Each structure stands twice: as structure tokens, then as C-alpha cells.
């Protein structure tokens, strides 16, 4: 396997099989990290799942879903341009089930995944077979997530530490790093580190995305 192909490179273009007549499940995969994308492709192909398209952004993923109408899509939550959650929401209109993956296996993200109609949510730290099982189940039309999960779990379970939540809340109020440092009696370097940690945990790449995602997950009120 080589990742030297275009991120939206195309493989097998056969019609839907879902195992019928010996045809493999067809999948589109999306992750903005090349190494993670290549690793995911290898895991699926070793299990006999045909990867028909690869995307590095949310928009690329949607384009591939429209083009190939695969049996299933495996999408990272933290994609640029369009988040994995938004891709999942739009994929439902195309009739393509989505398995969302993330570095963080937290209740809040699982709740959001269920709300947008994801078939499954799997941590990137899961065993390869767990990912394969989720993909096959989704392709067969089995939903592993319950959209009626307790809303209280989303509100009270946060991937961020209390200090990280304080920083994000003040950023949402329009405060600058030095101002936040003075308010919280911390050094600017510490505040920057806590902001960076929060961004990594929520899979975002800008302050605006950080604030929006934190609100979506109920980490602090809108």
C-alpha cells in the first residue's frame, strides 16, 4: 500500500455489494492526517473491505460520497472545511451510513455523533478488529449508537479539564491571552498551553472552531 496517491484517489468503482455475491463492502475514508489515513486504509483492506475513495477534508469526503455512493464511510470527527459531524449529517441525505472516529472516546462526542445520525463512534485507540466490526455493522444497516442517549451525560462529561474550560470560556468572551492570564493568575505561556491542549482534545484548528465545538458539546452554555 502506498499513500503517494491523491487524497481523493479512487480504487474499486463497483456497485454496492455489502457482501452479496462475494463482493466486498465498499468504503470511503476521511482523515486529515496522511499517516492515519494510510493506516485506516490498511486495516480495512486487510479485512477485505474495498476502499474506493480517500479524503483529507470534509468537502472532499462529501464529493466522494456523492460520486461513489459507498456502502459505508469512515470519517474522522476533526476534518478541515467541514467537520466529521457535518459530513455525517449530510451523508444521511445520501443514504450512506457513517462510522465516526476520533482520538478521544468521550461521552460528549458520542452524544453529538448520535445526534447527527452516525451509525457508530469508534476511538482511534480501538483495536483494528473493533473498527472493522463497526464498519461491517454499519454497512449492514446496523446502528451501534443510540440517539436517545442521556442528554445529562453530554452536559456533565467533558474532555476538558476545569482549567481548560475556564480558558475556553474566557476566549469565548473575547478575552486575549494576556488578559486571561491576569484574570486566572497564570502565566501567558500556561494559558497558551491550556488553549492548545483544549484544541487538540476537541480536534479543532482555530480559536473560533474551539469556541463553537465547546458550545456544541455543552462544555459551557452558549
C-alpha positions in Angstrom: 0.0 0.0 0.0 1.2 3.5 -0.8 -0.1 6.9 0.2 1.6 8.6 -2.7 -1.7 8.7 -4.5 -4.0 11.8 -4.4 -6.0 12.1 -1.2 -9.2 11.6 -3.3 -7.6 8.8 -5.2 -10.1 6.2 -6.4 -10.0 2.5 -6.1 -12.7 -0.1 -6.9 -15.7 1.5 -8.6 -18.1 -1.4 -8.5 -21.7 -1.1 -7.3 -23.0 -1.8 -3.8 -22.1 -5.2 -2.7 -22.3 -5.4 1.1 -21.0 -8.9 0.8 -23.6 -10.0 -1.7 -22.3 -12.5 -4.4 -18.8 -12.3 -2.8 -18.4 -8.6 -3.5 -16.6 -6.7 -0.7 -18.0 -3.9 1.4 -17.1 -0.6 -0.3 -15.9 2.3 1.9 -14.8 5.9 1.6 -12.4 7.0 4.3 -11.6 10.5 5.5 -8.8 11.8 7.8 -6.7 14.9 7.6 -3.6 13.1 8.8 -1.9 11.1 6.0 -0.4 8.5 8.3 -3.7 7.9 10.0 -5.5 7.7 6.6 -3.0 5.2 5.3 -3.2 3.1 8.5 -7.0 3.1 8.3 -6.9 2.0 4.7 -4.5 -0.8 5.5 -6.7 -2.1 8.4 -9.8 -2.1 6.2 -8.2 -3.7 3.1 -6.6 -6.5 5.2 -10.2 -7.3 6.4 -11.4 -7.5 2.8 -13.1 -4.1 2.7 -12.6 -2.2 -0.5 -11.5 1.5 0.0 -12.9 3.2 -3.1 -12.0 6.8 -2.1 -9.8 8.7 0.3 -10.4 12.3 1.5 -8.4 14.7 3.6 -11.2 17.3 4.1 -14.9 17.3 4.8 -15.7 18.7 1.4 -13.6 16.1 -0.4 -15.4 13.4 1.6 -18.8 14.6 0.6 -17.7 14.8 -3.0 -16.6 11.1 -2.9 -19.8 10.0 -1.2 -21.8 11.6 -4.0 -19.6 10.1 -6.6 -19.4 6.6 -5.4 -22.3 6.0 -3.1 -20.3 3.6 -1.0 -21.7 1.1 1.4 -20.2 2.9 4.4 -18.0 5.9 5.2 -15.4 6.1 7.9 -14.8 9.7 8.9 -12.6 11.5 11.4 -14.6 13.9 13.6 -11.9 16.6 13.2 -11.8 17.3 9.5 -11.0 20.7 8.0 -13.5 22.7 5.9 -16.4 20.6 7.1 -16.3 18.7 10.4 -16.9 14.9 10.5 -20.2 15.7 12.3 -21.4 17.9 9.4 -20.3 15.3 6.9 -22.3 12.7 8.8 -25.4 14.9 8.8 -25.2 15.4 5.0 -24.3 11.7 4.3 -27.7 10.7 5.8 -29.3 12.5 2.9 -27.3 10.3 0.5 -28.2 7.2 2.4 -24.6 6.4 3.3 -24.0 5.2 6.9 -21.1 6.8 8.7 -18.7 5.4 11.3 -17.1 8.4 13.1 -13.6 8.0 14.5 -11.7 10.2 17.0 -8.6 10.3 19.1 -10.9 11.0 22.1 -13.5 8.5 23.2 -15.7 10.8 25.3 -19.4 10.8 26.1 -19.9 14.3 24.8 -18.6 13.4 21.3 -20.6 10.2 21.3 -23.7 12.1 22.0 -23.0 14.5 19.1 -22.3 11.6 16.8 -25.6 10.0 17.7 -27.5 13.3 17.2 -26.2 13.7 13.6 -27.1 10.1 12.8 -23.7 8.3 12.9 -24.0 4.5 12.8 -21.1 4.1 15.2 -18.4 6.1 17.0 -15.1 4.4 17.5 -11.9 5.6 19.2 -8.8 5.6 17.1 -7.2 3.8 20.0 -9.6 0.8 19.5 -8.3 -2.5 18.3 -8.3 -2.9 14.5 -10.9 -5.6 14.7 -13.3 -3.3 16.6 -13.0 -0.7 13.8 -13.6 -3.4 11.2 -16.6 -4.8 13.1 -18.1 -1.3 13.3 -17.7 -0.7 9.6 -19.2 -4.0 8.7 -22.2 -3.5 11.0 -22.8 0.0 9.6 -22.7 -1.4 6.0 -25.3 -3.9 7.0 -27.6 -1.2 8.3 -27.0 -1.8 12.0 -26.8 1.3 14.2 -24.5 1.0 17.2 -25.3 4.4 18.6 -28.5 5.4 20.3 -29.6 8.9 19.5 -31.7 8.9 22.7 -28.7 8.7 24.9 -28.9 10.7 28.1 -28.6 14.4 27.5 -27.3 14.8 31.0 -24.2 12.8 30.1 -23.3 15.3 27.4 -23.6 18.3 29.8 -21.6 16.8 32.6 -19.0 14.8 30.8 -16.3 16.9 29.3 -13.0 16.0 27.6 -11.5 19.3 29.0 -10.1 19.9 32.5 -11.7 22.6 34.7 -8.7 24.9 33.9 -9.0 24.3 30.2 -12.8 25.1 30.4 -12.0 28.3 32.1 -9.7 29.4 29.4 -12.1 28.5 26.6 -15.0 30.3 28.4 -12.9 33.5 28.6 -11.8 33.2 25.0 -15.5 33.0 24.1 -16.0 36.3 25.9 -13.4 37.9 23.6 -10.5 38.0 26.1 -6.9 37.9 24.9 -4.3 35.5 26.2 -2.6 38.1 28.4 -5.9 39.3 29.8 -6.9 35.7 30.6 -3.6 35.1 32.3 -4.2 38.1 34.6 -7.7 37.0 35.4 -6.7 33.5 36.2 -3.4 34.4 37.8 -1.4 32.2 35.4 1.4 32.9 33.0 0.6 33.6 29.4 2.6 30.6 28.4 0.4 28.4 30.7 -2.8 29.8 29.2 -1.5 29.2 25.7 -0.6 25.6 26.6 -4.1 25.0 28.1 -5.7 26.5 25.0 -3.6 24.3 22.7 -4.5 21.2 24.8 -8.2 22.0 24.5 -7.9 22.4 20.8 -6.2 19.0 20.4 -8.8 17.3 22.6 -11.7 18.8 20.6 -10.0 18.2 17.2 -10.1 21.8 16.1 -7.5 24.2 14.5 -8.6 27.7 15.3 -10.0 29.7 18.3 -13.3 30.2 16.5 -13.7 26.4 16.0 -12.7 25.8 19.6 -15.4 28.0 20.9 -18.0 26.6 18.6 -17.2 23.0 19.3 -17.1 23.6 23.1 -20.6 25.1 22.9 -21.9 22.3 20.7 -20.7 19.8 23.3 -22.3 21.6 26.1 -18.9 22.3 27.8 -20.2 25.8 28.6 -23.6 27.5 27.8 -24.0 29.4 24.5 
